Amino acid sequence: MEPIFWTSWKNLCEEHGTVWETGDSAPVEKIVYVTADHFDSFIKEKFELKDKTIVSAGSDFGFHEYDPRMHEQDMRRFWPMLDISKLNMRDLHYPARLNPERCISSDIFCVRSYSWMMSTFSVKSNFRWFATNNCLNFGNKIPFGCQEEEYHLALKYKGLPKKQRIFVCFSSNTNERHSLKEQLKNKDNFYVKDNIDKEEFVYDLATSTHCLSLPGNGKDLFRNALSIYLDTRPTFTKDCMEFNPYGDLASYISFNDMTIVDGAYTNKNLVDLAFWRGLIIN
């Protein structure tokens, strides 16, 4: 299996096509790499895309259906995070933000990360598109990938005996995450850690059967592909399952009764770069 890294998608497109950024002329290559940060500019150029393959990766920002009410919802959702009494310097505080120069209320899609609305756009789904953090009903959903340093640590610990437990660890917290960890740390089968280094994180991941994976800046996280490489189940909440690119390699959890539903774990191609390379370049 060829691992997927954060940089893999851009490297693939540079080898077989081109990278497009705002201000560039129309691409002549068939395969074009356009990050979410530049996607609205790319679409508004109205290039002929019928024979193109677009790859959008390498960014925390994701693609969503747009609703102008999102701004108010974000303000309400993230207002409680202003209470920093239980958080520390590594933790996150997200004021709702919007770029008014790149957001148009009549558009139907948007590019966003947590409560940061970067841009909006409208487009017909008449081109081949492979995108990370894709929460739309068109285009291919591809894995975010993992960091190379963590993958090489994974090779060190892969194959260790596993404990039947759900590993819970966030690199940074919100008030919501802090409250969730307080609820879970005394429950059976949950293994809660905080403020640990990468090697300890990878070791704990390798020796757990499941790893809780809540949405970060987008729906996907570095830990998801890394978990699968370690034969650990990334475990989503049910509302995130529709948009995750891992098929039956993932699990979902219901916090109502703390039950976990596992997929059949059959299609490892979904985290094999060679599989996606074949689809993208052909």
C-alpha positions as CSV (number, residue, x, y, z in Angstrom):
1,M,0.0,0.0,0.0
2,E,1.3,3.5,-0.9
3,P,0.5,5.9,1.9
4,I,-1.3,9.2,1.4
5,F,0.5,12.2,2.8
6,W,-0.6,15.8,3.2
7,T,1.7,16.7,0.2
8,S,0.8,13.7,-1.9
9,W,-2.0,15.2,-4.0
10,K,0.0,18.3,-5.0
11,N,3.0,16.2,-5.9
12,L,0.8,13.9,-8.0
13,C,-0.6,16.9,-9.9
14,E,2.7,18.5,-10.4
15,E,4.0,15.3,-11.9
16,H,1.0,14.7,-14.2
17,G,-0.5,18.2,-14.6
18,T,-0.2,21.6,-13.1
19,V,-0.9,23.8,-10.1
20,W,-3.3,26.7,-10.5
21,E,-3.5,29.8,-8.2
22,T,-5.5,33.0,-8.4
23,G,-4.3,35.2,-11.2
24,D,-3.0,32.4,-13.4
25,S,-4.1,32.0,-17.0
26,A,-6.3,29.1,-18.1
27,P,-4.6,25.8,-17.5
28,V,-3.8,23.8,-20.6
29,E,-3.0,20.5,-18.8
30,K,-5.8,18.0,-18.2
31,I,-5.0,17.6,-14.4
32,V,-5.2,20.8,-12.4
33,Y,-4.4,21.2,-8.6
34,V,-6.5,23.9,-7.1
35,T,-6.6,24.3,-3.3
36,A,-9.8,25.3,-1.5
37,D,-8.2,28.7,-0.9
38,H,-8.2,29.5,-4.6
39,F,-11.2,27.5,-5.7
40,D,-13.8,30.3,-5.9
41,S,-11.4,32.4,-8.0
42,F,-10.8,29.4,-10.3
43,I,-14.6,28.8,-10.8
44,K,-15.3,32.5,-11.4
45,E,-12.8,32.5,-14.3
46,K,-15.4,30.3,-16.1
47,F,-12.7,28.2,-17.7
48,E,-13.8,25.3,-20.0
49,L,-13.6,22.4,-17.5
50,K,-15.4,19.6,-19.5
51,D,-12.2,17.7,-20.2
52,K,-10.4,18.6,-17.0
53,T,-9.7,16.8,-13.8
54,I,-9.6,19.1,-10.8
55,V,-7.9,18.0,-7.5
56,S,-8.5,20.2,-4.4
57,A,-6.4,19.2,-1.3
58,G,-3.7,20.5,1.0
59,S,-6.0,22.8,2.9
60,D,-8.0,22.7,6.2
61,F,-10.8,24.4,4.4
62,G,-13.7,22.3,3.1
63,F,-16.6,22.5,0.7
64,H,-20.2,22.9,1.9
65,E,-23.7,23.8,0.9
66,Y,-24.1,27.5,1.5
67,D,-26.8,29.1,3.7
68,P,-26.5,32.8,4.7
69,R,-27.8,31.8,8.1
70,M,-24.5,30.0,8.7
71,H,-23.0,33.3,9.9
72,E,-25.5,33.7,12.7
73,Q,-25.3,30.0,13.6
74,D,-21.5,30.3,13.9
75,M,-21.7,33.3,16.1
76,R,-24.1,31.4,18.4
77,R,-22.1,28.2,18.4
78,F,-18.7,29.7,19.1
79,W,-19.8,32.4,21.6
80,P,-19.4,30.0,24.6
81,M,-15.8,29.4,23.6
82,L,-15.1,32.9,24.9
83,D,-15.1,31.3,28.3
84,I,-11.5,30.4,28.6
85,S,-11.4,29.5,32.3
86,K,-10.9,25.8,31.6
87,L,-8.7,26.1,28.5
88,N,-5.0,26.7,28.1
89,M,-2.6,28.3,25.6
90,R,-2.8,25.3,23.2
91,D,-6.6,25.5,23.0
92,L,-8.7,27.2,20.4
93,H,-11.0,30.2,20.3
94,Y,-12.9,30.7,17.1
95,P,-14.7,34.0,16.6
96,A,-17.1,33.8,13.6
97,R,-15.4,35.4,10.6
98,L,-16.5,36.1,7.0
99,N,-14.6,37.6,4.1
100,P,-17.2,40.0,2.6
101,E,-15.2,40.5,-0.6
102,R,-15.4,36.8,-1.5
103,C,-18.8,35.8,-0.1
104,I,-22.0,36.4,-2.2
105,S,-25.4,35.6,-0.6
106,S,-26.8,34.3,-3.9
107,D,-24.2,31.5,-4.2
108,I,-25.0,28.0,-3.4
109,F,-21.7,26.5,-2.2
110,C,-19.0,27.8,0.2
111,V,-15.5,27.3,1.4
112,R,-15.2,27.2,5.1
113,S,-13.1,26.0,8.1
114,Y,-14.8,25.9,11.4
115,S,-16.4,29.3,11.8
116,W,-14.2,31.0,9.2
117,M,-16.2,31.6,5.9
118,M,-13.6,32.2,3.3
119,S,-15.6,32.3,0.1
120,T,-18.7,31.2,-1.8
121,F,-19.2,30.0,-5.4
122,S,-21.7,28.4,-7.7
123,V,-20.9,25.8,-10.3
124,K,-22.4,23.0,-12.3
125,S,-21.1,19.6,-11.5
126,N,-19.9,19.0,-15.1
127,F,-16.2,18.2,-14.5
128,R,-14.2,15.5,-12.7
129,W,-13.4,16.7,-9.2
130,F,-11.4,15.0,-6.4
131,A,-11.5,17.0,-3.1
132,T,-10.6,16.6,0.5
133,N,-13.2,17.8,3.1
134,N,-15.8,17.6,0.5
135,C,-19.3,17.8,2.0
136,L,-21.2,18.3,-1.2
137,N,-23.3,15.8,-3.2
138,F,-21.0,15.8,-6.2
139,G,-17.3,15.2,-6.7
140,N,-15.1,12.4,-5.3
141,K,-14.3,12.5,-1.6
142,I,-10.6,11.7,-1.1
143,P,-8.7,11.2,2.1
144,F,-6.9,14.1,3.8
145,G,-3.8,12.0,4.3
146,C,-1.4,12.0,7.2
147,Q,1.9,13.6,8.2
148,E,5.0,11.8,7.1
149,E,6.6,12.0,10.6
150,E,3.6,10.3,12.2
151,Y,3.5,7.7,9.4
152,H,7.2,6.7,10.1
153,L,6.4,6.4,13.8
154,A,3.4,4.2,12.8
155,L,5.8,1.8,11.1
156,K,7.6,1.5,14.4
157,Y,4.5,0.6,16.4
158,K,2.3,-1.2,13.8
159,G,1.4,-4.7,14.8
160,L,1.5,-4.2,18.6
161,P,-1.2,-6.0,20.6
162,K,-4.4,-3.9,20.8
163,K,-6.6,-3.1,23.7
164,Q,-10.4,-2.9,23.3
165,R,-10.8,0.8,23.8
166,I,-11.6,4.1,22.2
167,F,-8.6,6.4,22.2
168,V,-9.6,10.1,22.8
169,C,-7.0,12.8,22.4
170,F,-7.2,16.2,20.8
171,S,-4.1,18.3,19.9
172,S,-6.2,21.3,21.0
173,N,-9.5,21.8,22.7
174,T,-12.6,23.8,22.5
175,N,-15.0,24.2,25.5
176,E,-17.1,21.5,23.8
177,R,-14.2,19.1,23.5
178,H,-13.2,19.8,27.1
179,S,-16.7,19.0,28.4
180,L,-16.8,15.8,26.3
181,K,-13.5,14.5,27.6
182,E,-14.7,15.2,31.2
183,Q,-17.8,13.0,30.4
184,L,-15.8,10.2,28.8
185,K,-12.7,9.9,31.0
186,N,-14.6,7.8,33.7
187,K,-16.5,5.7,31.3
188,D,-15.6,2.1,30.4
189,N,-13.7,1.5,27.2
190,F,-12.6,5.2,26.8
191,Y,-8.9,6.0,27.0
192,V,-8.6,9.8,27.4
193,K,-5.3,11.6,27.0
194,D,-4.3,15.2,26.7
195,N,-1.2,17.3,25.8
196,I,1.0,14.4,24.7
197,D,3.8,14.3,22.1
198,K,3.5,12.7,18.7
199,E,5.3,9.5,19.6
200,E,3.0,8.8,22.6
201,F,0.0,9.7,20.4
202,V,1.0,7.2,17.7
203,Y,1.8,4.5,20.3
204,D,-1.6,4.9,22.0
205,L,-3.3,5.0,18.6
206,A,-1.5,1.8,17.5
207,T,-2.5,-0.1,20.7
208,S,-6.2,0.9,20.6
209,T,-9.0,-0.7,18.6
210,H,-10.8,2.6,17.9
211,C,-9.9,6.3,17.9
212,L,-12.5,9.0,18.4
213,S,-12.4,11.4,15.4
214,L,-14.5,14.5,15.8
215,P,-14.5,17.2,13.1
216,G,-11.6,19.6,13.3
217,N,-11.2,22.5,10.9
218,G,-12.9,20.2,8.4
219,K,-14.6,16.8,8.5
220,D,-11.4,15.0,7.9
221,L,-8.2,14.9,10.1
222,F,-4.7,13.6,9.8
223,R,-5.5,10.9,12.4
224,N,-8.1,9.1,10.1
225,A,-5.7,7.7,7.4
226,L,-3.0,7.2,10.1
227,S,-5.5,5.1,12.2
228,I,-6.3,2.9,9.2
229,Y,-2.6,2.3,8.5
230,L,-2.4,1.1,12.1
231,D,-5.5,-1.1,11.7
232,T,-7.3,1.2,14.3
233,R,-10.8,2.3,13.4
234,P,-11.4,6.0,13.0
235,T,-14.7,6.5,14.8
236,F,-17.0,9.3,13.7
237,T,-20.3,10.7,15.0
238,K,-23.1,9.4,12.8
239,D,-23.7,12.8,11.1
240,C,-20.1,12.9,9.8
241,M,-20.3,9.4,8.2
242,E,-22.0,10.7,5.0
243,F,-19.0,12.9,4.1
244,N,-16.1,10.7,5.2
245,P,-14.1,9.2,2.4
246,Y,-13.2,5.9,4.2
247,G,-16.3,3.8,3.5
248,D,-16.5,0.7,5.7
249,L,-13.0,1.3,7.1
250,A,-14.6,3.7,9.6
251,S,-16.9,3.3,12.6
252,Y,-19.5,5.6,14.0
253,I,-20.5,6.2,17.6
254,S,-23.7,7.2,19.2
255,F,-23.1,9.2,22.4
256,N,-26.7,8.6,23.4
257,D,-26.0,5.0,24.4
258,M,-22.3,4.8,23.7
259,T,-22.7,2.1,21.1
260,I,-20.3,1.7,18.1
261,V,-21.2,0.4,14.7
262,D,-18.2,-1.0,12.7
263,G,-18.1,-1.2,8.9
264,A,-17.0,-4.4,7.2
265,Y,-13.4,-3.2,6.8
266,T,-12.9,-4.5,3.3
267,N,-11.8,-1.7,1.0
268,K,-8.2,-0.7,2.0
269,N,-7.8,0.8,-1.5
270,L,-9.4,4.0,-0.1
271,V,-6.2,4.9,1.7
272,D,-3.9,3.7,-1.1
273,L,-2.5,6.5,-3.2
274,A,-1.8,4.1,-6.1
275,F,-5.6,3.5,-6.3
276,W,-6.4,7.2,-6.5
277,R,-3.6,7.9,-8.9
278,G,-5.0,5.4,-11.3
279,L,-8.4,7.1,-11.1
280,I,-7.1,10.7,-11.4
281,I,-4.6,10.3,-14.3
282,N,-6.7,8.0,-16.5
